[in-house]
Amino acid sequence: MGVVRKQYSQEFKQEAVRLVIEERMSVAQVARDLGLTENVLHRWKKELSQHGTKAFPGHGQPIEAELARLRRENEVLKRERDILKQATIFFAQHHRDA
């Protein structure tokens, strides 16, 4: 069986490096607090300094695609909610008339 590697978001990696650079925390302390190895944190720091905002591109779906999917799902849920509201009104009126 293969080893399952943890995957961290771009934001998580950037925040971990920010703690080291801006908050002046030691790499060892940040690594311990976040459950990382010092080597990983050093690698992230190097990658961020070399590539800036293009560091940590990830392999998952771009955030825009996920946002579009969630917006479509939200529209479907709104339509379903509206149908249920109309059905509730319809049955309440017919129940009162009976």
Order of alpha helices (4+ residues) and beta strands (2+ residues): alpha-alpha-alpha-alpha
